[in-house]
Amino acid sequence: MNAIADNLQQVRARIAEYALRHGRDPAGIELLAVSKTKPLEAIRAAWEAGQRAFGENYVQEGVEKARALSDLPVAWHFIGRIQGNKTQAIAAHFDWVHALASEKHARRLDRQRGDRLAPLNVCIQVNTSGEASKGGVEPKAVAPLLSLVEALPRLRLRGLMTIPAPAGDFAAQRQPFHLLRELFEAHRASHPSLDTLSMGMSGDLEAAIAEGATLVRIGTAIFGPRDPSPGPGQ
Ligand SMILES: *Cc1c(COP(=O)(O)O)cnc(C)c1O
């Protein structure tokens, strides 16, 4: 078995183990394979091992990969920070966006999505750690953005997402995820299309599952460590 298939199997086993440990149904947790900086062959290997959803952080790289792998029926998730001059490419080539954090970008993505494609699935990124560098809207700014996304016809409101600051122990890792989950529960009654809590990466997977993650974004544990980032402007 190749290393990626092996890693995928281990990540799936960990998800199942953590779900059961925290009283959850493993079937309620989707695995997004974060393939940023990784070559096409790595994505194909994951696909052959049954993986069907992939996350990319850099627009150009993601678009090129989606084009090169257009024979594979997979869902492409844009999980990077959104830049205004890249919304057209995001709207045209991705199925999901995880880090929406501004009304302006919501309106642009809606306008640029067009009628040919299914509505773009959207998660709103929330800043749960008070660190500006992590991006996302403040918890109190979530409500108006939810209402706007829900009202835009070519966007489909799906969930909330967060990227916490690194935390030392398990209890500290849970805190930002707990906050996101509380926000999620609070807004669900008035926004019934909300069904996705996008939280948890390779290093804080169990904490995210303990707090109710329905979609975990895993790169390193599947594809191995990444080379240094491809540079500025992305
Ligand atoms: C890179 C990245 C991940 C995956 O991180 P790993 O630690 O490699 O699992 C998840 N989410 C976002 C937003 C990322 O940028």
The ligand as an SDF file (V2000), in Angstrom:
LIG
                    3D

 15 15  0  0  0  0  0  0  0  0999 V2000
   -2.9030   24.0390    5.6380 C   0  0  0  0  0  0  0  0  0  0  0  0
   -4.2750   24.1240    6.2200 C   0  0  0  0  0  0  0  0  0  0  0  0
   -4.8840   23.0140    6.8170 C   0  0  0  0  0  0  0  0  0  0  0  0
   -4.1890   21.6790    7.0050 C   0  0  0  0  0  0  0  0  0  0  0  0
   -3.2150   21.8010    7.9870 O   0  0  0  0  0  0  0  0  0  0  0  0
   -2.3680   20.5210    8.4890 P   0  0  0  0  0  0  0  0  0  0  0  0
   -1.8040   20.9700    9.7710 O   0  0  0  0  0  0  0  0  0  0  0  0
   -1.3440   20.2540    7.4510 O   0  0  0  0  0  0  0  0  0  0  0  0
   -3.3200   19.3940    8.6440 O   0  0  0  0  0  0  0  0  0  0  0  0
   -6.1820   23.1610    7.2590 C   0  0  0  0  0  0  0  0  0  0  0  0
   -6.8580   24.3200    7.1350 N   0  0  0  0  0  0  0  0  0  0  0  0
   -6.2940   25.4030    6.5820 C   0  0  0  0  0  0  0  0  0  0  0  0
   -7.0770   26.6520    6.4690 C   0  0  0  0  0  0  0  0  0  0  0  0
   -4.9850   25.3420    6.1180 C   0  0  0  0  0  0  0  0  0  0  0  0
   -4.4350   26.4380    5.5870 O   0  0  0  0  0  0  0  0  0  0  0  0
  1  2  1  0
  2  3  1  0
  2 14  2  0
  3  4  1  0
  3 10  2  0
  4  5  1  0
  5  6  1  0
  6  7  2  0
  6  8  1  0
  6  9  1  0
 10 11  1  0
 11 12  2  0
 12 13  1  0
 12 14  1  0
 14 15  1  0
M  END
$$$$
